[in-house]
Amino acid sequence: APHARTPTPLPHARRSPRASAPLIQLHPPHERAHDSMVAFLPVFGSGKVAAAKVHPVVVFNICDSYIRRQETQERVIGTLLGSVGPDGVVDVRNSYAVPHNEQGGQVYVDVEFHRAMIELHQKVNPKESIVGWYSTGDGVVPTDALIHEFYAHECKVMGPVHVTLDVSFKDRNNLMRAWVGQSLTLGAGHGKAADAGAGASAAAKVSKQLTAEAAAEGGGAEAAGDEKAAEKAAAAAPPTAIHFQEIHLVKQFEEAERVGLALLSTPASDKISSEMEGLEATVGKLSAMLEQSSAYVQGVCDGKVPADAEIGRYLADTLAAVPRLTRDQFEKLFGDSIQDVLLVMYLSNITKMQLMLAEKLQTASLLI
């Protein structure tokens, strides 16, 4: 019996002959040669997916996986996690790299690693599902069709989104792009040809299922015959291709992510600022914003700056949100908060000292 975590091979995937690497070789459907599925030249268009929103953590994960890649790898691929909105916009919130190898137009993907990672991710955040995959590079390449066909079986809600990141920084204004793929049957211009290809594909799948059942019951000769029939039916099907279309890509930033992104985008410093320095910088920024707002209001009152009703509403809402406290009440509230923070720091320092003392006592007892 197979292991519980071993995934069932897809109809278009088979084991790599290399026993040392647990990779799955991706092939086009119907076990045809790898050149029967190609990636069409990209064109801009709209499909079922209207747009894609990518969070900064996804960009950092892609860059980190590219830096940690093996020397023989030219690019890296990985899985995108997120959700799909009712308007067809894909919200990409997380990602992880998937080991793979590309040789001579063939692609080997570690499917078992991919299945194990998605299982762990869904235990932490069950709302996130597979929405597509990413790769480094500028645009799509022919082998992307094989990987995209694999992720088409992994996505449950909608077709997969393919996000590319140009790590060479050739065009800084267009580093990240998003694509969607659509399967096309080559040479099936008429309805009969398309129906024949679909019928051959369905017959091949049914025949493979019958082959597996017959092999389990011990019918070796009949199973071999059914398998040959399945291969003939698959060979009769017309070749397929993936037509990639570029979609609109939005870089989504939440408030918490903006703080971390601003810290990472600043020049590197020798040390991280302390809490007091951070509070001082925040108060200074707030004071500068208040002075700018006061200067704008004074300019409008003097007639030097034209009035803007939208800015006025924003200022009124901001002032209405500030609680009305006297000076004594504000100082008491601020002092209580500072005392709570100091108490937490004191308890954490005591815990740290206790752990260090216990570690030294344990080390001394071992030496004796």
N, C-alpha and C positions, 0 to 999 in steps of 0.2 A: 504494500500500500504506500502511496506517495506521502511525503511529509506534509503536515498540516499547513505549513506556511509556503509550500512550493506552489507557485501559481500555475494554472493550466495553460499550456502553450497556446498562443493565438494561432488562427489559421494561417497567418502570414509571417509567423516567426518560428525558428527552429534553433536547437542548441548549437553553440559553436563547437567545432571539433577540438578546440583546445581545452583540455581538462583542467588546466591550472586556473583559468579565468572564468568566473561564473557569469559569463555574458551571453546574451541572446542575440542571434543574428537576425536582423530585420530584413524581410523580403516583401516584395509587393504581393497583393492577394493572388491566389491561385498558384503559388509557388513558381511564378514565372521568373525569367532572368531579371536582374536588377535594373537593366536599362529599359524595361518596359514601363517603368514609372519614373517620370521626370518632373522637375519643378518648372512650370511655365514662367516666362518672364513676368515680373510683377507689374501690375497695373493698379491705379488707384480706383477704388470702387467701394460700394457698400453691400454688405451681406446681412446675415441674420444678426451678427454682432455689430452694434452701432458704433461703439468706441471702447477704449480701454483706459482705465485709470491705474497708474503704477505708483506705489508708495516708495519713499526713499530706501526703506529697508531692503526692498527687492534689488535696487541698484547696487547697494552695498554688498549684498550676497553674491550677485553676479561678479562684481569686481574681485571679491575675496576668493571665489572659486577659480577665477582666471589666474590670479596671482599664485594660488596653491596648485595649479595644474602640473602635470608631468612635463618634462622637457620635450618629449616626443609629440605632445598634443599641440595642435595649432589652435584649437578652440575648445570650449566647454559647453555643455548643455545641462538643462535642469528642468524641474517641474515647477509650474506656477500654481499657487493656491490663492483662493479668494471666493468671490460669489458673483452671481449675475443678477443685475437689477431687472425690474419689470420693463424698463425702457430699452433693454438690450445692451446696457453698458456693463462691461466686465470690470470689477473692482479687484485688482491684484494686490494682495496685502502681504504675502509671504512667498518664499521659494526655497528650494534646496537643490544642490547639484546632484547629478546622476552620472556615475562612471560610464564611459563609453569609449569606443575605439572605431576609427574609420580607416579602412585600408582598401585601396583599389575600387572605390565606389561602393563598398559594402560597409554596413554599420552594425556594430555589436554594442548592445545596451544591456546593462546589469538590471534586468527586470526585477529580480528578487530584492535587490537593494531598494529599488523604487517602491515596491509594494510594502516593504517593511517601514520605510520612512513615512509613507502616507498613512499607514496604520498608527504610527506613533503620533503624528501630527493631529490626527482626528481624535485621539484620546485627549489631547490638550485643548484643542479648539474644534469641536465637531461641526461648527458652522462653516468652516473652510473646506472647500472641495477643490478638486483638480479643474482648473480653467484653461490650461494650456501649457506651454513650455517655452523656454528661452534658449538662446545661443548667442555667442559672441561673434561679431563679424558685421560687415556692412551689407545688409540685404540677405537674400536667400540663395542657397546653392542647390544643385541637383539632389544631393543626399538628404536634404530637408524633407523631401516628399515621403521617404520611408519613415522618418521619425514622426512626421505629422500624422501619417496614417496610423501609427501605433497609438499616439495620444488621442486620436479620434475615438478609439475604443475605450479609453480611460475616462474621458469626460462624459458625465452622466446628464448634465443639464443642456448644454449647447456645444457647438463645435469648438475645438481648441483654438486658442489665440497664440500666435507665435510672435514673441518679442525678441528683437535683435538689438544688441548693444555694440556699437563700434568702439572697441578698446584702442584702436589706433588713433582716434581723435582726428580723422581727416577732415570731417565737416563738423565743427563744434556746435553749429546751430541745428544739426539733425543727427545727434548721436544715437538716439533711441527711436526705434520704429516698431510698429505693430502690424501684424498680418493675420489674415484668415485664409484658410484653404478650402477649396471645393473640389471634390472628386469628379473627374470627367472620364468618359469612356472614349478612347480614340477609335475612329472609324465607325462610330455608331451614330451617324447623322440621321438615319430614319428610325422610326419607332420600332420596327421589327428587329433591326439590329440591336437596338438597346434592350428590347425584351429578351432577345436570344442570349445576350451577355448576362443579364440578370438571372435568366433561367439556368444557365450553365453554372453560375456562381452558387445559386441555391442548391443545385444538384450535387455540386462538389462538396458543400458543407454537409448535406444529408448523407451522402455516401461515406464521408469520413466518420460521421457519428455511427453509422452502421458498422463500419470497419472496427471501430473501437469496441462496440458491443460484441461483435463476433469474436474478436481476439480474446475478450474476457471470458467468453463461454468455451473457448478452446477450438473454434473453427479456424484453423490456420490457413488452409487452402482457400476457403471462401473469403477470409479476411484479406488475403493477398490479392485475390481477384477484384474485390470491391475497392481496394486501394488503387489498383491500376486503373479501374474505371473512373475513380475520382480524379486521378491525374489527367486522364484523357479529357474528361469534362472540363477541368480547369484550363487545360491547354487550348480548348476550343473557344474559351472566352476571349473577347478582345482586350488589348492592353488598356491600362488606366493611367491617368496622370492627375497631378494636383495643381490646380490653378490658384495661385496666391494673389490675394488682393490686399492692398495697403489700406488700413483704417486709421481713423483719428486717434491720437494718443495724447492723454492728459496726465501730467505729473501731479499727483494728488499729495498735498501736504496738510497734515493735521497740526494742531497747535503744539502738541508735545513733540512732534517730529521736527517742527520748525526750530525749536530750541536746540535740539541735538544737532540738527543740520547747520545751524549758525555757529555752534561751538566747533564742529569739525571743519567748517570752511574757513575759520580764522587761522592765521599763521600759528604753527606749533610753538608752544612755550615750554620752558624747562619744568614748570610745575603747574599743578592744577590749583586754581584760585580757591581760597578758603571760603567758608560760609560768610564771614564778615565782609570779605572783599566782594563776594557776589552780591550781598545785600547793598553794599555801598554803590556798586555799579548799577543795580536796579533802581535805587532811589535817585541817582544822578540822571538816569534816562527818563524817569518819570517827571523829574523836575524840569528837564529840557522840553518834554512834550507839553507840560502845563504852561511854560513860558511861551512856546510857539502858539498854543491855542489862545492864550491871553492876548498876544500880539495880533493875531488874526481878528479876534473880536473887537479889539480897540481900533484896528484899521477899518473895519466895517462901520463902526460907530462914527468915526471921523470922516467917512466917505472916501477914504483912500483906496479901499479894496472893495470890489463888487460883492454884494451879498449873494450867498448860495443857500437856498432853502434846505437842501439835503444835508449840507454840513451843519446847519443850524439844528436840524432835528437830531443828528448824531450827538452834538454837544448837549442838547437838552436831555436826551436819553441817558447819556453818561453821567450828567450831574444828578439826575433823578435816581440813578442806581447807587450813588454814594450814600451810606447811612448818615443821618444827621446826629453827630456826636459832639459833645463839648470837648474842650481841650483836656479836662480832667478825665472824662470818660475814655477818650482815645488813649491817653497815657496809661490808664489802668488796664485797658484791654491789651495794649501792646506789651506792657510789663508782664501780664499773666501769660501771654504766649511765649515770651522770652524765658520765663521761669519754667514752663513746661518743656521747652527745648533743652534747657540746661539740665533738667532732671533726667531726661532721656539720655543725654550725653554722659551724665554721671553714672547712671546704671550700666550703660554699655561699657564704660571704662572699667567699672568694677568687675563685670563679667569677663572682660578681656584679661584683667590681672589674675582672676581666679583660674582661668584656663592656662595661662602661662605658668602659674605656680604649680598646678596639677601636673603639667607636662614635665617640669623640672624635677618634681618629686618622683614621678614615674621613671624618669631617666636615671636619677640617682639610685633608686632601688634596683634597677637592672644592672648597674655597674657593680654594686655590692654582691 
